[in-house]
Amino acid sequence: MKSKIRHIIAGILYVVAIVCFVEAIMVNSGGGFFDLSGLARMIFCGLAAICVIAATLIWKAKDSRGKRNKVIVMIVAIAVIIGGGCLDNYLENNTGTHEYTADMFRIKEAVAARFETADGKSVMIDSEIALLTSLAELEIQEAPMTPADDPEDWIYRITFNPIEKVPNGEEVIVYVHEKYLQIGTEYYLPIGDVSFDSILEWFDGKAAYFIS
């Protein structure tokens, strides 16, 4: 009876390990069962490894065949976790040719943001910040230019890592205008044949989701 209980507990821990591992991979692309990012990936990988080790220690095999299976399961599980972590890191660093400026990198790693519209509406975003940090992946690039409109004629203003929410963070302000973006002190335009309308639609969608 005790052996059966140990096997059930071990099985539950293995399931938890798999869920943690899947979450660690999914969170890299802004997905996952929970809306987490950054450090969450390492935490979930660590939980997965702990669950595998704990489950294998609880699963006490009495015969040589059981002991052999126990060792095989532990080796395979740890190999999958380590291999998956390496694959995750490789994909994160080698998918696409996107180069991040200092401000874009801060946006990508931001933990909170204040989203404002020109008509005075405002909302603080933290738990769903991944929906905004993907701004760093937009097809835009720095473009030396002299704006034709007034700098204050922005449509949306997004403050990443606002001081009131992230006291020790590095604040980055994004101004969305009709024909260009201003991030910090730099101006951005679409890359190649990408139209600015598609960029603006991205922000319109975020405004509709968070504010409207």
N, C-alpha and C positions, 0 to 999 in steps of 0.2 A: 504493500500500500504506500509506504514511504517512498519507494522507488518510483511509483507511478506519479506521485505528487511532484517529486523532483523533476521528472521528465516534462510534466505540464508546465512547471515554472520555467524550466530551461527553454521550452518551446515558445512561451510568451516573451521571454527575453530576446530570443532570436527574431521574433516578429518585430519587436520594438527596435532592434538593431537595424533591420531592413527599412523600417519606416524612417528612422533617423538618417540613414544613408541616402535614401531617396530624397528626403527633405533637403539634405546638404547639397545635393546635385541640383535640385530644382531651384533653390534659393539663389543660385548664381545667376539665373536669368530673370530674376524678379518674380519667380513663381513660388511654388511650394504650398503646403497646406496652411502655413502660417505666414503672415506678411512680415518677414524678417530679411536682413541682409548683412553683409560684411562679416562681423565676428560670428554670426549665427552659423555660418557654414562650418567653421572649425569646431564650434560647440557640438553641433549635431554629429560630425565625424567622430568626435571624442566620445559622445554618448553611445554611438554605434559600437565602437571598439570596446568600451566598458561592458556593454550588454553581452557582446560575444564572449568575452573572457569570463564574465560572471556566469553565463549560461553553461559554458563548458566546464567550469569548476563544479557547478551544482550537479551536472549530469555525471553521476558516478557509475562508470561501467564496471561490471564484475568479472567478465570474461575477457580473454585476449582480443576477440573479435570486436567487442564493444569498445575496448580501449583504443583499438586501431581506428575505428570509425570516429571516435571522439577526437583523436588527433587530426584526422583528415578534415573533419568539419571545421575545427579551429583554424587550420592552415588555409583552407579554401576561403573561409569567412574573412580572415584577416587580409588575405591576398586580394579579395574583391574590394574591401574597404580601401586598402592602400592603392590598388590599381585605379579604383574609381576616383580617389582623391588626386592622383597624378593626372588622370585624364581630364578631370574638372579644371585643374590648374593649367594644363596645356591648352584646353579650349578657351579658357579665359584670356590667356596671353597670346594666342595665335589665331583666333578666329577674326578674319577681316584684317584690314590695314588701318584701322581707326587710330589716329594719334591724338592724345589728349594734351591740351594746354594745361597750365597750372590751375586756371579757374575751372576748366572742364573736369579735371581730376577731383577738385574739391566738390563740385556738383555731384559727381558720380559717387563720392563717399559721404555725402551729406546725410544727416540723421533726422533733419526736420526742415520745413520750409513754410514761409508765409506767402500765400497766393492772393494777389490783389487785382481787382479790375478797376478800370478808369472811372466807373460810376460809384466807387467807394466801398464796394463789397470786399470782404477779406475773410480768409479762413487759414487756420494754422494746421499744417499736415505733418504727422509724424508716423503713425502706424502704417500708412499707405505711401510712405515717401518713395518707395521703389517706382511708383507710377510716374513720379516727377524726375527722379535722378536719371531715368532713361533719356532725358533731354541730351545728355552727354553723347548719346549714340546717333543723334540726328545728323543728316548729311549736310553739315554746315562747316564753314571755315572762316578764319579771320580775313577781313577784307578792308584794306586802307580806304577810307571814304570820308566824305563830308556830307552828313545828312542834310537833306533838303527841308525836313520838317523841324519843328521845335522839339528839343530833347524831352520836354515834358508831355509831349503828345503821344504817350504810350498807351497801348491797349491793355496789356497785362504787365504786372510787375511781380516777380517771384524772388523772394529773399531766402536763399539757402543758408542754413545754420544761423538763423536770426539770433542776435545777442540775447534777447529775452528768453529764448528757449535753449540755446546752446552757448552759455557764457564763455566757455573756453574754446569755442570753434572759430573757424575762419569764414566770415560772412562773405557771400557772393551774391550780387544783385543782378538779375536778368530783366532787361526791359524789352518788351515785345512791341515793335512798331509795325506799321502796315507793310513796309517793304524790307525791313531788316531787323536784326537783333542787336542789342547792346549787352555784353556780358562784362561786368566790371567797367574798364575804360576802353575795351576793344569792341569793334563792330564785326558782325558776322553776316554772311550771305550764303545761300545754298551752293552746294558743290555741283559743278557741271550743268547737266540739263534739269536738275531738280528745281521745281518751281517754288517760289516762296509761299504761294498759296497753300501748298501741301504742308509746309512747315507751320503756317498760321492755323491750318485745320487741326493740327496736332494740339496746339494750345487751346483752340476753341473746344476741343473734346475734353481736355482737362478741366477747363472752366465750367463746362456743362456738368461734368461729373462731380466736381468738388463744391461748386457754388450754386448753380442753378437748381 
